[in-house]
Amino acid sequence: MKWVLLVAGFGVFLLFGVGALMLYNAEQCRFPSNEVVEEFRYKIDLRKEAIRKRFQAGKVAQIVGPRIHTLFLDQEYGTYTVVADPSPGLSEIVFRVSNRSKDKYYLSRMTTLDAEDYKHNVTVGNVTKTENRANVFLRSDTTNLRGGEAGGGAADAGCRGADVTVTIPSACLLDETEFSVHVTKGHITTKQLTLASFEKITLENEMGEINGGGLQGQRVDLKTQTGTVKAESSAAHTMLLGAAMDGGVIEGRNITLFDGDDPDTCKPEVTYPAGFPKTPEYAQTKVTCTKVPGKLTVDARGAENGGNPAITLDRVRGGNVVSKVKVGHTKVTVMACYDTTANYTLQAPFGKISAGVDASALEGGGGRISNSQIFPFFNQTRGPAKGQVAGSICQGVSGFSDKRHSLVAESITTGNIELVVLPPVDPELMGSS
């Protein structure tokens, strides 16, 4: 009996030892102790017709070239932080990379900067000209898996991560650039980007947080699978917030949707200065387009627990909003008239729908949401379909033009939808009639 207890005790001790070793190795792989910090630069020189690379320690450290068509950052495991430098004269993009690896051999080989020439066609009226641009790539070869588990190389060939901080110029040097950041497992954070503007911004991961703060672009896409997407104090003509798998949570706060050109309606108009002959040498070509409202699209699979809620939209100004979630709750908050003058439709076939005015700003409101009082800036009716509520916000109110915007929120399978309308700050519109 004594030997049995000794053997059993030794087995338990061995089991705990193996478990502790596995946990230690896992933590060592998640947070490798070896680190090398590198800095890469791309200098935008409008006089350059082609890219010029400068090498250091056997790889590209700096590139001087023309405007950037595409700026692409990519890795499997790590983080990205993007900030704007307020200095007006800055023309460089600086990449500061902290490479971390369990094996020192890979530290200086993980991250590379590269660029290639790109021919960009610009059409003005009937004239098309070609401009030289550059496609810029910063890639980090990272993974949180051990090499043996991944099926290749030594056991420590994996366990690599990179923390990348990108500093971009605040001058109008990137307003025609498509900026894309992709990390499979990791966080993406942007700060102070209201100082800069892009043609298109794409931030994408599978797991982790995407914190898009101060984004500005014609198009902004924030996409995850099971992570969290947060867009705050950002502006775009079209914006997409997406979560493709169960567990993804979306938040959009202080979003501005501005009008943009409809490319199908653009046409050149030829004019001549007053007093000058109407001959070709004095012709001035101007392209005019019909303006169309901006659009926010929210597309989420949601969360079985509702996500608390799965989708939160707080103060979306202007444009059209379409929000759809398969499973989970949705909460939308807007200020009447100043945020939107929209017709709204809320649909939840297997959930609860509530829509009303936040009466806490009104005398005697008591902080409640009122859907029974009559306000000049809000009304609602039962929709034609089951589980549907429709109505309008700030329609026919003097001083606010009807821009024919729409707000649609839908819970496809199950989930509740809540619309909270904040009273406008104009005292004449706040009281009940």
Steps between C-alpha positions, in 0.01 A plus 500: 500500500789729583654451156168559331464837676859594412448413134167687491659803668788496257254475210305802624824695551616406151162604353518839669860539386415425138203739516715775646764447233240514222356820648849651527580412138167640384562830680854513362354457154233768552750747646847421359783645710744584218443836333650719228364844410529618140397816318397526136411815302323595181555860390246649260673721245260644241792562266594134481383293204622168639582341833852494641596252770769538763634190673629445850620172650410319178138613465296805400494761777381808311316567176463833322225512240187665360150508648373168635219316326476211751651477848467142625598365844469129570588238761348201677566573868570841653363852532475818293473855626455782247539866596526829309780750553362855531812657347384661173831452322533127558512290183624170641318190617693346788459134595636412844495124547565304817580147382462231766605137459575200718793423270748788455581380149176639356504845663672688217326297229136543603399841361570640154410820316458499124344706222419468132419747226136550408347682202195701604258626235327832564212607275392863482224554247602313186869508583673212679851536632724255684671583827774305672402369842636232736357197674665467843504181708609438859481132581585320823543122496339414834303220664391403852538130420812301569674383186459134579127545556467686173656208321832648393848559635629490852271526799593865559478606135168660590423713805554833323310827537543861393365821651491761224450874550439700183532879497348667195520862380204729563544688173277411202746246361287188555155620394520280188653202682337167586617403849458136606598332829455126553591286800360153555525502881562835659383853568485800266479852645488837327547834676477865394436409137262794462817684400531284188269364231503198268311386193425167666579349841473128577573364847452125530566215742356163600552523878569806712384859526476756223490850649448741212529848646495817289485326161436708189457363150269470207450138603575344839472123566552347845461122494552218749384142548468441875660820630374845592460789255486855636476805275502835676512864388546393139373632168443332164279500194446125533584297810478126571515350848498121483528195727481175304481239777321439828630714785595807300391831655464834317495855634473819298507833683500854360505395136458759225383397152566768239359531149709381207505491122298247306758383241228392256380859467835675462543691176738768375383854437702740284492869587687808378619800702289812456629721219715228342430333166335159506796322351674181622799678653271687742276207585467401865371152581315438824354165606164515678327211677173446678543484878372191683470450878749297697421153632587297809460122469519281810504124439549262792430140581460610861525306823282236663499697828375810321839666504372748762432625231658351190466831311517848653461810283524826691463829312527434127474831313367525146465233235317169489545224759437128445570271797441125495584237761416132487490438876527766770375835619533836324491847657493818290515854646463814287420865561196614307555759227868565573612141438237389254171577328430139411216256452573197715402133485566258787443130447535215750267207420605310814602779735377814670497841331505828691519848348454824686631839607743535790281729710769566763584825317143619532349657806352226716639231274652304785755323281246274332465403136163623376322338208158635591553876511459696179807688384532714187827328409404133547219263409453129456254249361478125489658370185318301236689184597491304824759612751558831323486862615538796265492875532687822438744729675486877445283482189325824409665701778563862406867585449610144420490380142381149421802323355306174455739304716405158636583300812441124490581264789417131475544195719473208258470194728459624856586808700354826624523841333495829690488845340562795733435846355660791682302826485663776294667780692259760359257578788213557256528139384542336839158544654199284431215637291 
